[in-house]
Amino acid sequence: MAKNNIKKFIKDPYLLFGTVIMGMVLLMIIVGCFWMPYEPTKMNAAEKLQGISLKHIMGTDNMGRDVFSRVMYGSRVTLMIAIGTIIIGAGLGTIIGAITGYYGGIIDEVVMRIIDALFAFPSILLALVIVSVFGVGWVQLVVSLGIAFVPSFARIVRGEVLRCKNMDYIENARLIGVSDLRMIFVHILPNIKGVLASSILIGFNNAVLAEAGLSYLGVGSQPPYASLGRMLSDAQQYMFTRPSYVLCPGLVIVLMVLGFAFLGEGIKRWK
């Protein structure tokens, strides 16, 4: 069985490419937790906007900071924001979707109308509104994006619970007196884990893009600390004079998005 799964994994280009891409990104982040060529916040006025060299393999920024070190640090920040976003969004969304889908009735109608109203707003716009209430910073960004991601997860989980709740094994569980909570969290949710895992990976994809967009607008990680989106914002005016300053964090964002997208599609196709 294990050998068949390994062969199936290797033959699936989505899972294979996604794993390779995310493996490279995660390796850089893990190495950055223990070692960086330079302190990512250390400024050196004598080395402003240096090009790619052996000393600075991605050059330096407008403050003389090493771009590679800041990319390593910024990748970690962006990933942590994405993880926090998914924990809040998927956690609350799964609970809401499971309860409304299972019980139905007036609870389902009221909650889903609220979810539909929130879902009508683009997640970045909704997050901007929430940030305006909570304030600026990466913690506020995680909370805002997490809340903005709740409607999409709630709708996905609700649809799957509606599909599963009248199946034979659920009816049999009801006949032997299984409680509602056990029915939801032990019998139904584990049987939609494939759809949920795929949705979570696509959610990571969207969270990385949302973080990059909002930090680019200045409502995420604040100077001197960096996320990938903040680095793009700082580098935009040097796009033509020092392209490596822009391309390096941009490339990591692209790799993260592609990696999560490939993995999400691979898991969706997995049978």
Secondary structure, 3 states (H helix, E strand, C coil): CHHHHHHHHHHCHHHHHHHHHHHHHHHHHHHHHHCCCCCCCCCCHHHCCCCCCCCCCCCECCCCCEHHHHHHHHHHHHHHHHHHHHHHHHHHHHHHHHHHHHHCHHHHHHHHHHHHHHHCCCHHHHHHHHHHHHCCCHHHHHHHHHHHHHHHHHHHHHHHHHHHCCCHHHHHHHHCCCCHHHHHHHHHHHHHHHHHHHHHHHHHHHHHHHHHHHHHCCCCCCCCCCCHHHHHHHHHHHCCCCHHHHHHHHHHHHHHHHHHHHHHHHHHHCC
